Each structure stands twice: as structure tokens, then as C-alpha cells.
Amino acid sequence: MKELTFQKGNGTEKKYQVLADGKEVYYVSEVLTLPTRKRYYLYQSDGKKLGEIKRKRYSVGYVDLPRLFLKLNAYNEISIVKDMQNFRTSYEIKGEKLALAGAFLGENFDITRGNEKIASVKVTKEQDNYIFTVNVLKENLEVLIVGFVSLLGFVYEHENITFDKAE
């Protein structure tokens, strides 16, 4: 089992950094595009490009419904799409049989692929930054997990999730 920590990048170039034992192993960097969409690349620490994340803007009235897409080199496209039905918003995850077990947008959840648990995630918030601590259970799927958790980071930012402090 390998533990990875996702945190906001410390410079202007890196949106997110992924650390293992305090050393950067992956990072997400923004690419300039049209104002209606954003694009990011996922890299290994040595600069090797692993995939691409696209965020498309879509809205119904005053409700912003982001559409996030992840394309990794060895996998099918994965999407997390916010939609509105019967005046309620919901998220839908598609691609690579990925799903979340536990509370969606909660502090603790598992990532499953089919019926198999591949990672467990703990989310904390420090100031305005989310920190994802991920225990990778299937190391051969590490790149898939890193890409997917990066997508989830954008969802948490969009929803501006706050966690209740236990006292």
C-alpha cells in the first residue's frame, strides 16, 4: 500500500502537487485555452506527460454545471459531470467502471473499479486548500487513481465543501 498526498501547488505553474514521502511524484499544470474551458496536463515529476484534464463550462440559468474530463494514455476517458434534473443538481461519474463508496463530497470515501476497492481517500481542508490523503491499494492503477483524484479536487473546489469540526 502506498500513501499519496494531493495538495495545492506552491507556485504559479503547478495547480496540484502529488507527494509520496514528502517528495513530488506527480503534478497538474494548467494550459492556456479559451475562457469557457480550462485544460490541464498531468505529469510525472520528471516531466513525462501522463494525461489531460479538461473542464468545460455549462450553465442552466444561474446554475453552473461543470463538466470534467480525464484522458490518460492507457485508459478510456473518464468524466465527472454535474447535471440538473427536476431542479436538483447531481454528479455522474463515467468511465473505467470507477465509482465512489461512501459519502460523495465527504471527508472519507473509497474509490472502486467494478466491485474492487482500489484506494481509500481522506480529505481535509486547511485555509482554502483541500488536501487529499490517498492510500493506493492497487499500485498498478496508481496513475488512474492520481488522475481521478485530481478530477475530484476540481469538484471539491467548485462546490467549496466545508467540513464540520468535531469538538
C-alpha positions as protocol buffer text, in pm:
chain_id: "A"
residue {
  index: 1
  type: MET
  ca { x: 0 y: 0 z: 0 }
}
residue {
  index: 2
  type: LYS
  ca { x: 132 y: 341 z: -98 }
}
residue {
  index: 3
  type: GLU
  ca { x: 22 y: 673 z: 54 }
}
residue {
  index: 4
  type: LEU
  ca { x: -2 y: 981 z: -169 }
}
residue {
  index: 5
  type: THR
  ca { x: -84 y: 1336 z: -63 }
}
residue {
  index: 6
  type: PHE
  ca { x: -255 y: 1578 z: -304 }
}
residue {
  index: 7
  type: GLN
  ca { x: -214 y: 1945 z: -226 }
}
residue {
  index: 8
  type: LYS
  ca { x: -244 y: 2281 z: -397 }
}
residue {
  index: 9
  type: GLY
  ca { x: 71 y: 2372 z: -591 }
}
residue {
  index: 10
  type: ASN
  ca { x: 308 y: 2616 z: -423 }
}
residue {
  index: 11
  type: GLY
  ca { x: 396 y: 2802 z: -742 }
}
residue {
  index: 12
  type: THR
  ca { x: 204 y: 2968 z: -1020 }
}
residue {
  index: 13
  type: GLU
  ca { x: 282 y: 2689 z: -1270 }
}
residue {
  index: 14
  type: LYS
  ca { x: 151 y: 2390 z: -1073 }
}
residue {
  index: 15
  type: LYS
  ca { x: -219 y: 2365 z: -988 }
}
residue {
  index: 16
  type: TYR
  ca { x: -177 y: 2049 z: -776 }
}
residue {
  index: 17
  type: GLN
  ca { x: 119 y: 1852 z: -648 }
}
residue {
  index: 18
  type: VAL
  ca { x: 112 y: 1486 z: -552 }
}
residue {
  index: 19
  type: LEU
  ca { x: 363 y: 1385 z: -288 }
}
residue {
  index: 20
  type: ALA
  ca { x: 487 y: 1047 z: -166 }
}
residue {
  index: 21
  type: ASP
  ca { x: 705 y: 1055 z: 147 }
}
residue {
  index: 22
  type: GLY
  ca { x: 732 y: 1435 z: 110 }
}
residue {
  index: 23
  type: LYS
  ca { x: 871 y: 1419 z: -245 }
}
residue {
  index: 24
  type: GLU
  ca { x: 680 y: 1526 z: -554 }
}
residue {
  index: 25
  type: VAL
  ca { x: 586 y: 1232 z: -778 }
}
residue {
  index: 26
  type: TYR
  ca { x: 313 y: 1390 z: -996 }
}
residue {
  index: 27
  type: TYR
  ca { x: 180 y: 1737 z: -1067 }
}
residue {
  index: 28
  type: VAL
  ca { x: -103 y: 1903 z: -1258 }
}
residue {
  index: 29
  type: SER
  ca { x: -28 y: 2213 z: -1464 }
}
residue {
  index: 30
  type: GLU
  ca { x: -274 y: 2450 z: -1640 }
}
residue {
  index: 31
  type: VAL
  ca { x: -256 y: 2513 z: -2015 }
}
residue {
  index: 32
  type: LEU
  ca { x: -389 y: 2841 z: -2154 }
}
residue {
  index: 33
  type: THR
  ca { x: -713 y: 2799 z: -2353 }
}
residue {
  index: 34
  type: LEU
  ca { x: -1043 y: 2975 z: -2419 }
}
residue {
  index: 35
  type: PRO
  ca { x: -1217 y: 3138 z: -2120 }
}
residue {
  index: 36
  type: THR
  ca { x: -1512 y: 2897 z: -2145 }
}
residue {
  index: 37
  type: ARG
  ca { x: -1296 y: 2592 z: -2083 }
}
residue {
  index: 38
  type: LYS
  ca { x: -981 y: 2507 z: -1898 }
}
residue {
  index: 39
  type: ARG
  ca { x: -725 y: 2244 z: -1972 }
}
residue {
  index: 40
  type: TYR
  ca { x: -461 y: 2087 z: -1750 }
}
residue {
  index: 41
  type: TYR
  ca { x: -191 y: 1828 z: -1806 }
}
residue {
  index: 42
  type: LEU
  ca { x: -94 y: 1558 z: -1558 }
}
residue {
  index: 43
  type: TYR
  ca { x: 281 y: 1498 z: -1540 }
}
residue {
  index: 44
  type: GLN
  ca { x: 520 y: 1268 z: -1357 }
}
residue {
  index: 45
  type: SER
  ca { x: 783 y: 1457 z: -1156 }
}
residue {
  index: 46
  type: ASP
  ca { x: 1037 y: 1400 z: -1437 }
}
residue {
  index: 47
  type: GLY
  ca { x: 815 y: 1597 z: -1680 }
}
residue {
  index: 48
  type: LYS
  ca { x: 662 y: 1299 z: -1863 }
}
residue {
  index: 49
  type: LYS
  ca { x: 305 y: 1383 z: -1968 }
}
residue {
  index: 50
  type: LEU
  ca { x: 57 y: 1118 z: -1849 }
}
residue {
  index: 51
  type: GLY
  ca { x: -276 y: 1268 z: -1949 }
}
residue {
  index: 52
  type: GLU
  ca { x: -505 y: 1564 z: -1988 }
}
residue {
  index: 53
  type: ILE
  ca { x: -790 y: 1713 z: -1783 }
}
residue {
  index: 54
  type: LYS
  ca { x: -1050 y: 1935 z: -1946 }
}
residue {
  index: 55
  type: ARG
  ca { x: -1306 y: 2147 z: -1765 }
}
residue {
  index: 56
  type: LYS
  ca { x: -1592 y: 2274 z: -1977 }
}
residue {
  index: 57
  type: ARG
  ca { x: -1835 y: 2535 z: -1850 }
}
residue {
  index: 58
  type: TYR
  ca { x: -2205 y: 2482 z: -1892 }
}
residue {
  index: 59
  type: SER
  ca { x: -2487 y: 2656 z: -1712 }
}
residue {
  index: 60
  type: VAL
  ca { x: -2863 y: 2647 z: -1682 }
}
residue {
  index: 61
  type: GLY
  ca { x: -2986 y: 2987 z: -1570 }
}
residue {
  index: 62
  type: TYR
  ca { x: -2771 y: 3084 z: -1274 }
}
residue {
  index: 63
  type: VAL
  ca { x: -2655 y: 2730 z: -1201 }
}
residue {
  index: 64
  type: ASP
  ca { x: -2301 y: 2646 z: -1312 }
}
residue {
  index: 65
  type: LEU
  ca { x: -2278 y: 2281 z: -1422 }
}
residue {
  index: 66
  type: PRO
  ca { x: -1911 y: 2193 z: -1475 }
}
residue {
  index: 67
  type: ARG
  ca { x: -1811 y: 1903 z: -1695 }
}
residue {
  index: 68
  type: LEU
  ca { x: -1473 y: 1747 z: -1617 }
}
residue {
  index: 69
  type: PHE
  ca { x: -1298 y: 1502 z: -1847 }
}
residue {
  index: 70
  type: LEU
  ca { x: -982 y: 1298 z: -1789 }
}
residue {
  index: 71
  type: LYS
  ca { x: -792 y: 1126 z: -2068 }
}
residue {
  index: 72
  type: LEU
  ca { x: -496 y: 916 z: -1959 }
}
residue {
  index: 73
  type: ASN
  ca { x: -260 y: 749 z: -2206 }
}
residue {
  index: 74
  type: ALA
  ca { x: -356 y: 388 z: -2128 }
}
residue {
  index: 75
  type: TYR
  ca { x: -723 y: 428 z: -2027 }
}
residue {
  index: 76
  type: ASN
  ca { x: -1063 y: 526 z: -2166 }
}
residue {
  index: 77
  type: GLU
  ca { x: -1193 y: 876 z: -2100 }
}
residue {
  index: 78
  type: ILE
  ca { x: -1332 y: 936 z: -1751 }
}
residue {
  index: 79
  type: SER
  ca { x: -1584 y: 1210 z: -1681 }
}
residue {
  index: 80
  type: ILE
  ca { x: -1746 y: 1373 z: -1381 }
}
residue {
  index: 81
  type: VAL
  ca { x: -2044 y: 1576 z: -1497 }
}
residue {
  index: 82
  type: LYS
  ca { x: -2274 y: 1792 z: -1287 }
}
residue {
  index: 83
  type: ASP
  ca { x: -2627 y: 1792 z: -1422 }
}
residue {
  index: 84
  type: MET
  ca { x: -2967 y: 1923 z: -1325 }
}
residue {
  index: 85
  type: GLN
  ca { x: -3285 y: 1716 z: -1318 }
}
residue {
  index: 86
  type: ASN
  ca { x: -3613 y: 1822 z: -1159 }
}
residue {
  index: 87
  type: PHE
  ca { x: -3443 y: 2136 z: -1023 }
}
residue {
  index: 88
  type: ARG
  ca { x: -3184 y: 1931 z: -835 }
}
residue {
  index: 89
  type: THR
  ca { x: -2819 y: 1902 z: -918 }
}
residue {
  index: 90
  type: SER
  ca { x: -2627 y: 1577 z: -916 }
}
residue {
  index: 91
  type: TYR
  ca { x: -2291 y: 1443 z: -1031 }
}
residue {
  index: 92
  type: GLU
  ca { x: -2240 y: 1146 z: -1260 }
}
residue {
  index: 93
  type: ILE
  ca { x: -1913 y: 954 z: -1292 }
}
residue {
  index: 94
  type: LYS
  ca { x: -1848 y: 763 z: -1614 }
}
residue {
  index: 95
  type: GLY
  ca { x: -1557 y: 564 z: -1750 }
}
residue {
  index: 96
  type: GLU
  ca { x: -1329 y: 278 z: -1643 }
}
residue {
  index: 97
  type: LYS
  ca { x: -1604 y: 146 z: -1408 }
}
residue {
  index: 98
  type: LEU
  ca { x: -1491 y: 393 z: -1142 }
}
residue {
  index: 99
  type: ALA
  ca { x: -1722 y: 479 z: -853 }
}
residue {
  index: 100
  type: LEU
  ca { x: -1710 y: 618 z: -503 }
}
residue {
  index: 101
  type: ALA
  ca { x: -1816 y: 419 z: -197 }
}
residue {
  index: 102
  type: GLY
  ca { x: -1907 y: 634 z: 100 }
}
residue {
  index: 103
  type: ALA
  ca { x: -2019 y: 996 z: 115 }
}
residue {
  index: 104
  type: PHE
  ca { x: -1973 y: 1179 z: -214 }
}
residue {
  index: 105
  type: LEU
  ca { x: -1802 y: 1511 z: -135 }
}
residue {
  index: 106
  type: GLY
  ca { x: -1741 y: 1383 z: 218 }
}
residue {
  index: 107
  type: GLU
  ca { x: -1427 y: 1356 z: 427 }
}
residue {
  index: 108
  type: ASN
  ca { x: -1374 y: 981 z: 380 }
}
residue {
  index: 109
  type: PHE
  ca { x: -1456 y: 757 z: 86 }
}
residue {
  index: 110
  type: ASP
  ca { x: -1323 y: 466 z: -118 }
}
residue {
  index: 111
  type: ILE
  ca { x: -1260 y: 453 z: -490 }
}
residue {
  index: 112
  type: THR
  ca { x: -1379 y: 133 z: -654 }
}
residue {
  index: 113
  type: ARG
  ca { x: -1331 y: -9 z: -1001 }
}
residue {
  index: 114
  type: GLY
  ca { x: -1606 y: -255 z: -1072 }
}
residue {
  index: 115
  type: ASN
  ca { x: -1654 y: -432 z: -738 }
}
residue {
  index: 116
  type: GLU
  ca { x: -1290 y: -397 z: -633 }
}
residue {
  index: 117
  type: LYS
  ca { x: -1169 y: -133 z: -387 }
}
residue {
  index: 118
  type: ILE
  ca { x: -857 y: 31 z: -535 }
}
residue {
  index: 119
  type: ALA
  ca { x: -799 y: 326 z: -300 }
}
residue {
  index: 120
  type: SER
  ca { x: -922 y: 493 z: 16 }
}
residue {
  index: 121
  type: VAL
  ca { x: -928 y: 871 z: 49 }
}
residue {
  index: 122
  type: LYS
  ca { x: -932 y: 1113 z: 341 }
}
residue {
  index: 123
  type: VAL
  ca { x: -999 y: 1481 z: 268 }
}
residue {
  index: 124
  type: THR
  ca { x: -905 y: 1770 z: 494 }
}
residue {
  index: 125
  type: LYS
  ca { x: -928 y: 2144 z: 440 }
}
residue {
  index: 126
  type: GLU
  ca { x: -663 y: 2388 z: 556 }
}
residue {
  index: 127
  type: GLN
  ca { x: -749 y: 2754 z: 497 }
}
residue {
  index: 128
  type: ASP
  ca { x: -900 y: 2740 z: 146 }
}
residue {
  index: 129
  type: ASN
  ca { x: -700 y: 2440 z: 26 }
}
residue {
  index: 130
  type: TYR
  ca { x: -812 y: 2077 z: 13 }
}
residue {
  index: 131
  type: ILE
  ca { x: -561 y: 1807 z: 97 }
}
residue {
  index: 132
  type: PHE
  ca { x: -636 y: 1454 z: -22 }
}
residue {
  index: 133
  type: THR
  ca { x: -455 y: 1170 z: 152 }
}
residue {
  index: 134
  type: VAL
  ca { x: -488 y: 863 z: -70 }
}
residue {
  index: 135
  type: ASN
  ca { x: -397 y: 507 z: 23 }
}
residue {
  index: 136
  type: VAL
  ca { x: -336 y: 332 z: -308 }
}
residue {
  index: 137
  type: LEU
  ca { x: -434 y: -34 z: -271 }
}
residue {
  index: 138
  type: LYS
  ca { x: -364 y: -134 z: -633 }
}
residue {
  index: 139
  type: GLU
  ca { x: -27 y: 14 z: -726 }
}
residue {
  index: 140
  type: ASN
  ca { x: -61 y: -93 z: -1091 }
}
residue {
  index: 141
  type: LEU
  ca { x: -358 y: 151 z: -1111 }
}
residue {
  index: 142
  type: GLU
  ca { x: -172 y: 439 z: -945 }
}
residue {
  index: 143
  type: VAL
  ca { x: -184 y: 672 z: -1249 }
}
residue {
  index: 144
  type: LEU
  ca { x: -558 y: 611 z: -1289 }
}
residue {
  index: 145
  type: ILE
  ca { x: -614 y: 688 z: -920 }
}
residue {
  index: 146
  type: VAL
  ca { x: -399 y: 1003 z: -933 }
}
residue {
  index: 147
  type: GLY
  ca { x: -588 y: 1132 z: -1238 }
}
residue {
  index: 148
  type: PHE
  ca { x: -927 y: 1054 z: -1087 }
}
residue {
  index: 149
  type: VAL
  ca { x: -848 y: 1218 z: -751 }
}
residue {
  index: 150
  type: SER
  ca { x: -722 y: 1523 z: -942 }
}
residue {
  index: 151
  type: LEU
  ca { x: -1067 y: 1546 z: -1107 }
}
residue {
  index: 152
  type: LEU
  ca { x: -1230 y: 1516 z: -765 }
}
residue {
  index: 153
  type: GLY
  ca { x: -1012 y: 1805 z: -645 }
}
residue {
  index: 154
  type: PHE
  ca { x: -1173 y: 2030 z: -904 }
}
residue {
  index: 155
  type: VAL
  ca { x: -1521 y: 1917 z: -790 }
}
residue {
  index: 156
  type: TYR
  ca { x: -1440 y: 1994 z: -425 }
}
residue {
  index: 157
  type: GLU
  ca { x: -1309 y: 2338 z: -524 }
}
residue {
  index: 158
  type: HIS
  ca { x: -1618 y: 2411 z: -734 }
}
residue {
  index: 159
  type: GLU
  ca { x: -1857 y: 2309 z: -456 }
}
residue {
  index: 160
  type: ASN
  ca { x: -1643 y: 2479 z: -188 }
}
residue {
  index: 161
  type: ILE
  ca { x: -1708 y: 2194 z: 55 }
}
residue {
  index: 162
  type: THR
  ca { x: -1666 y: 2269 z: 425 }
}
residue {
  index: 163
  type: PHE
  ca { x: -1629 y: 2005 z: 692 }
}
residue {
  index: 164
  type: ASP
  ca { x: -1778 y: 2033 z: 1040 }
}
residue {
  index: 165
  type: LYS
  ca { x: -1517 y: 2044 z: 1311 }
}
residue {
  index: 166
  type: ALA
  ca { x: -1579 y: 1785 z: 1583 }
}
residue {
  index: 167
  type: GLU
  ca { x: -1550 y: 1948 z: 1921 }
}
